[in-house]
């Protein structure tokens, strides 16, 4: 690898929040990037331009990227988001580069495959069932217990995840998930739905890095807002965790057990767990780093960003320190309060004056349609804060959010426009 130029394939999507952070990290580390976007449009192939490939056509996409790497040798294939994890593993394995096994990457991407591996390995996780998406909800209700959670197998960010407390709610949830899948072009005749028991408890997220199967936990985030459904929109992440040290150690052990059960061995992992009187329960483990713009609150050593750490690890550079900066930090993923056209967000300047708030970024575009969960796939924006304690950080995020005024107007139906 030492003879190969310091170059990587970076797999992303046109709408990813995270591409710029990875490009900036690569520039600081003097790593060349070939950016590959999940899109059918073919663009010009030059260094640091965006190559366009349909990630869903795995064999074709992998062959194209292997050919690209033959022309422009790379040291690593790095996925930015969930969409590229399986393809990255497949390409890296064909190139003989360090990577997760493609089957392990798939297990971390597909919720049903994940649940089967967890069950086989004895990982504490909900015992799920899989049903055809077009199955009769009454037949499903006869085979499960309530409350339950309905999930698509591959959507990310809690999209399409719905709690149901009885058979009527289950039927409504299934119909809603079907609509979401159909709107994404998924063939319902071949799609599966995962239905599993609802796990009560306090939810946390774990950010980690795997090296030869050994997990280093970079941060444990508390999610102080209750996530009890019917939808599971994440809002506040705060680190360090306020849970007792023994509980945090159990979370780390359980996360490592889950990653091992999936077969993940290298690179970033992002896990979601719930903690109750029976200990930690794994909800999900992804073979990629934290989503959105949340990584901005993570610094390591003398200021290394999470993206720099991931890229340095991928190309085999020494990493000075995996120790997170010592103060408390947090981020609020600003929820979308309703469906409609975003006209603006007022009060940003006032929110920025809250002690501890270090930045606010509204990522949703003015005069564009916004959609909340479970159909929506994005947030209104992000609030970032630092402070002496997690309590101070959480309070700053909540106060800043309180000062924002979000202006949304209803969508005008197309039929009404045509008849004006």
C-alpha positions in Angstrom: 0.0 0.0 0.0 2.9 2.4 0.6 3.6 2.5 -3.2 0.0 3.5 -3.9 -0.8 7.2 -4.1 -2.6 8.6 -1.1 -5.9 8.4 -2.8 -9.3 7.0 -1.8 -12.7 6.3 -3.4 -15.3 8.2 -1.5 -18.8 6.8 -2.0 -21.6 9.2 -1.3 -25.0 10.5 -2.5 -25.9 13.9 -4.1 -27.9 14.9 -1.1 -25.5 13.7 1.7 -24.9 16.1 4.6 -21.4 14.7 5.0 -19.5 14.8 1.8 -18.0 18.3 2.4 -16.7 17.3 5.8 -14.9 14.3 4.3 -13.5 16.3 1.5 -12.2 18.9 3.9 -10.7 16.2 6.1 -9.0 14.6 3.0 -7.6 18.0 2.0 -6.1 18.5 5.5 -4.6 15.0 5.4 -3.3 15.5 1.8 -5.4 12.6 0.6 -6.7 12.7 -3.0 -10.3 11.8 -3.4 -12.3 10.3 -6.2 -15.9 11.1 -5.3 -18.5 8.6 -6.5 -22.1 9.6 -6.3 -25.1 7.3 -6.2 -26.9 8.5 -9.4 -27.4 7.1 -12.9 -26.0 10.3 -14.6 -22.5 9.7 -15.9 -20.1 12.6 -15.3 -16.6 13.4 -16.4 -13.9 11.2 -14.9 -11.1 13.3 -13.5 -9.4 13.5 -10.1 -11.7 14.9 -7.5 -14.6 15.1 -9.8 -17.8 13.2 -9.1 -18.3 9.9 -10.8 -22.0 8.9 -11.1 -22.9 5.3 -10.6 -26.1 3.5 -9.6 -25.2 1.9 -6.3 -28.2 -0.4 -6.4 -26.8 -2.3 -9.4 -24.1 -3.8 -7.2 -22.2 -6.0 -9.7 -22.2 -3.4 -12.4 -21.2 -0.6 -10.0 -18.4 -2.7 -8.4 -17.0 -3.6 -11.8 -17.0 0.0 -12.9 -15.2 1.1 -9.7 -12.7 -1.7 -9.9 -11.9 -0.5 -13.4 -11.6 3.1 -12.2 -9.2 2.0 -9.4 -7.1 0.2 -12.0 -6.6 3.6 -13.7 -6.4 5.6 -10.5 -5.1 3.2 -7.7 -6.5 3.8 -4.3 -5.6 2.9 -0.7 -9.2 2.6 0.6 -12.9 2.7 -0.4 -14.8 4.8 2.2 -18.6 5.0 2.3 -20.0 8.3 3.6 -23.6 7.0 4.3 -25.6 3.8 4.5 -26.1 3.8 0.7 -22.5 3.1 0.0 -21.5 0.6 2.7 -22.2 -2.7 0.8 -20.7 -1.4 -2.4 -17.6 -0.1 -0.6 -17.0 -3.5 1.0 -17.5 -5.3 -2.3 -15.1 -3.1 -4.2 -12.5 -3.1 -1.5 -12.6 -6.9 -1.3 -12.1 -7.2 -5.1 -9.2 -4.8 -4.9 -7.6 -6.7 -2.0 -7.9 -3.6 0.3 -8.7 -3.8 4.0 -12.4 -3.8 4.4 -15.4 -5.5 6.0 -16.6 -8.6 4.3 -19.5 -7.7 1.9 -21.8 -10.1 3.7 -21.0 -8.3 7.0 -21.7 -5.0 5.4 -25.0 -6.3 4.1 -25.9 -7.6 7.6 -25.3 -4.0 9.0 -27.5 -2.6 6.2 -30.4 -4.9 6.2 -32.5 -5.0 9.4 -33.8 -8.5 8.9 -30.4 -10.0 8.2 -29.1 -8.1 11.2 -31.8 -9.4 13.5 -31.1 -13.0 12.3 -27.4 -12.7 13.1 -28.1 -11.1 16.5 -30.4 -14.0 17.4 -27.9 -16.6 16.3 -25.2 -15.0 18.4 -27.3 -14.3 21.4 -27.0 -10.6 21.2 -29.6 -8.9 23.4 -31.9 -7.4 20.8 -35.6 -7.6 19.9 -36.6 -10.9 18.5 -38.1 -9.9 15.2 -40.3 -11.5 12.5 -40.2 -10.7 8.8 -43.3 -10.6 6.7 -43.9 -9.9 3.0 -44.8 -6.2 2.6 -48.1 -7.2 1.0 -49.1 -9.7 3.7 -52.5 -9.4 5.4 -52.0 -7.2 8.5 -54.6 -9.4 10.4 -52.4 -12.5 9.8 -49.4 -10.6 11.0 -51.2 -9.4 14.1 -52.0 -13.0 15.0 -48.3 -13.9 15.1 -46.8 -11.0 17.1 -47.3 -9.3 20.5 -48.0 -5.7 21.3 -46.7 -3.0 21.5 -44.6 -3.7 18.4 -42.5 -1.7 15.9 -42.8 -2.0 12.1 -39.7 -1.3 10.1 -38.6 -1.4 6.4 -35.5 -3.5 6.0 -33.2 -0.8 4.6 -34.4 2.7 5.1 -32.2 4.9 7.4 -32.7 7.6 10.0 -35.9 6.1 11.6 -37.7 6.6 8.3 -40.7 4.4 8.1 -40.3 3.1 11.7 -43.7 3.1 13.4 -44.9 1.8 16.7 -48.3 0.0 17.0 -50.1 -0.8 20.2 -52.9 -2.9 18.7 -54.0 -4.6 15.6 -55.7 -1.5 14.2 -52.6 0.6 14.6 -50.6 -2.2 13.1 -52.7 -2.2 10.0 -52.3 1.6 9.7 -48.6 1.4 10.2 -48.2 -1.3 7.6 -50.2 0.7 5.1 -48.1 3.8 5.8 -44.8 1.9 5.4 -46.0 0.4 2.1 -46.7 3.9 0.8 -43.2 5.1 1.8 -41.6 2.1 0.1 -43.7 2.6 -3.0 -42.8 6.3 -3.2 -39.2 5.2 -3.2 -39.7 2.9 -6.2 -39.5 -0.3 -4.1 -41.3 -3.3 -5.6 -43.7 -4.2 -2.8 -44.2 -7.7 -4.2 -40.6 -8.6 -3.2 -40.1 -6.3 -0.2 -40.1 -7.4 3.4 -41.2 -5.7 6.6 -39.7 -6.3 10.0 -42.0 -6.5 13.0 -40.4 -6.7 16.4 -41.3 -6.0 20.1 -41.0 -2.4 21.3 -38.2 -2.2 23.7 -38.7 0.4 26.5 -35.8 2.3 28.0 -33.4 5.1 27.7 -31.8 5.4 24.3 -28.1 6.0 23.6 -25.9 6.1 20.5 -22.4 4.7 20.3 -19.7 6.1 18.0 -16.9 3.6 17.5 -14.0 2.5 15.4 -13.1 -1.1 14.7 -9.5 -2.3 14.1 -9.1 -6.0 13.4 -12.4 -6.6 15.2 -11.5 -4.6 18.3 -13.8 -1.8 19.2 -12.6 1.6 20.4 -15.6 3.6 21.7 -15.1 7.3 20.6 -18.2 8.6 22.3 -21.4 7.5 24.0 -24.3 9.9 23.4 -27.3 10.2 25.7 -30.6 10.9 23.9 -32.5 12.7 26.7 -35.8 13.1 24.8 -38.1 10.0 25.2 -38.3 7.9 22.1 -41.5 6.0 22.7 -43.2 6.4 19.4 -45.4 6.3 17.4 -42.5 7.7 15.4 -38.9 7.8 16.4 -37.5 11.2 15.4 -34.1 11.8 17.1 -33.5 15.3 18.4 -30.7 15.8 21.1 -27.4 13.9 21.3 -25.2 14.8 24.3 -21.8 13.4 25.3 -20.3 12.3 27.6 -23.1 10.0 28.8 -24.5 10.6 32.3 -25.2 6.9 32.8 -23.2 5.1 35.5 -19.8 3.9 34.5 -20.9 0.2 34.9 -23.8 0.8 32.5 -21.5 2.5 30.0 -19.1 -0.5 30.1 -22.0 -2.8 29.5 -23.0 -0.7 26.5 -19.5 -1.0 25.1 -19.4 -4.8 25.6 -22.8 -5.2 24.0 -21.9 -3.0 21.0 -18.7 -5.0 20.4 -20.7 -8.2 20.7 -23.2 -7.0 18.1 -20.5 -5.8 15.7 -18.8 -9.2 16.0 -22.1 -11.0 15.4 -22.5 -9.0 12.1 -19.0 -9.8 11.1 -17.8 -6.2 11.1 -14.0 -5.9 11.6 -12.8 -2.5 10.4 -13.8 1.1 10.1 -16.4 3.2 11.8 -19.6 1.9 13.5 -22.6 3.8 14.7 -24.9 1.9 17.1 -28.2 2.6 18.7 -29.1 0.9 22.0 -31.8 1.1 24.7 -31.0 0.6 28.3 -33.6 -0.7 30.8 -33.6 -2.8 34.0 -32.4 -5.8 32.0 -29.4 -4.0 30.6 -28.5 -2.7 27.1 -30.5 -3.9 24.1 -29.1 -3.4 20.6 -31.6 -1.6 18.2 -29.2 -1.2 15.3 -25.5 -1.2 14.3 -24.4 0.5 11.1 -21.1 0.2 9.4 -20.6 3.9 9.0 -20.2 7.0 11.1 -22.8 9.2 12.7 -25.2 10.9 10.3 -26.2 14.5 9.5 -23.8 17.2 10.7 -23.6 15.7 14.1 -19.9 14.8 13.8 -19.0 18.5 14.1 -19.2 18.3 17.9 -16.5 15.5 18.0 -12.8 16.4 18.3 -10.0 14.1 19.1 -6.5 14.7 20.4 -5.4 18.1 19.4 -8.3 18.9 17.2 -8.7 16.0 14.8 -12.2 15.7 13.4 -14.1 12.4 13.2 -13.7 12.4 9.4 -10.0 12.9 9.6 -9.8 10.0 12.1 -11.8 7.8 9.8 -9.7 8.6 6.7 -6.4 8.3 8.5 -7.5 4.9 9.8 -8.6 3.8 6.3 -5.3 4.7 4.6 -3.1 3.3 7.4 -1.8 6.6 8.8 -0.8 6.7 12.5 -3.5 8.3 14.7 -2.1 10.4 17.5 -5.0 10.0 19.8 -8.5 8.5 19.9 -9.3 10.4 23.1 -12.2 12.8 22.7 -11.9 16.5 23.7 -12.6 16.8 27.4 -15.6 19.1 27.6 -19.3 18.2 27.1 -20.8 18.6 23.7 -24.2 18.2 22.1 -26.2 18.6 18.9 -29.9 19.0 18.3 -31.2 17.7 15.0 -34.0 20.3 14.6 -37.2 18.4 14.0 -39.5 19.3 11.2 -42.8 20.3 13.0 -45.1 19.7 10.0 -45.5 19.1 6.3 -45.6 22.1 4.0 -43.4 24.8 2.3 -40.7 26.3 4.5 -40.9 30.0 4.3 -38.1 30.8 6.8 -36.7 30.3 10.3 -36.7 33.4 12.5 -34.9 33.9 15.8 -31.6 32.4 14.7 -29.5 35.4 15.9 -31.3 35.3 19.3 -30.7 31.5 19.5 -27.0 32.0 18.8 -26.6 34.3 21.8 -27.5 31.4 24.2 -24.4 30.7 26.3 -22.8 27.4 25.1 -24.3 27.5 21.6 -21.4 27.4 19.1 -23.3 27.3 15.8 -26.7 26.9 14.2 -27.1 25.7 10.6 -30.5 25.5 8.9 -30.1 22.9 6.1 -33.6 22.8 4.8 -34.1 25.2 1.8 -36.5 28.1 1.9 -39.5 27.8 -0.4 -39.0 24.1 -0.6 -41.3 21.3 0.6 -40.4 19.7 4.0 -41.8 16.5 5.3 -41.6 15.2 8.9 -41.0 11.5 9.9 -41.9 8.8 9.3 -42.1 9.8 5.6 -39.4 12.5 5.7 -35.7 11.7 5.4 -34.1 14.9 6.6 -34.0 17.5 9.4 -34.7 21.2 9.4 -31.1 21.9 10.6 -28.7 21.5 13.5 -27.9 23.4 16.7 -24.4 22.7 18.2 -23.3 23.4 21.8 -20.4 22.9 24.2 -20.2 23.4 28.0 -18.8 22.3 31.2 -21.3 19.5 31.7 -23.9 17.5 29.8 -26.7 19.3 31.7 -25.4 22.7 30.6 -25.2 21.6 27.0 -28.7 20.1 27.0 -30.2 23.2 28.5 -28.4 25.4 25.9 -29.7 23.3 23.0 -33.3 23.4 24.4 -33.2 27.2 25.0 -31.8 27.9 21.5 -34.5 25.7 19.9 -37.1 27.5 22.0 -36.1 30.8 20.4 -36.5 29.6 16.9 -39.7 30.4 15.0 -40.3 28.1 12.0 -42.6 29.4 9.3 -44.3 26.8 7.2 -47.3 27.3 4.9 -49.5 24.5 3.5 -48.7 23.1 0.1 -51.1 24.2 -2.6 -52.5 21.1 -4.4 -51.4 20.9 -8.0 -55.0 20.6 -9.1 -55.9 23.9 -7.4 -53.0 25.6 -9.2 -54.1 24.2 -12.6 -57.7 25.5 -12.1 -56.7 29.1 -11.1 
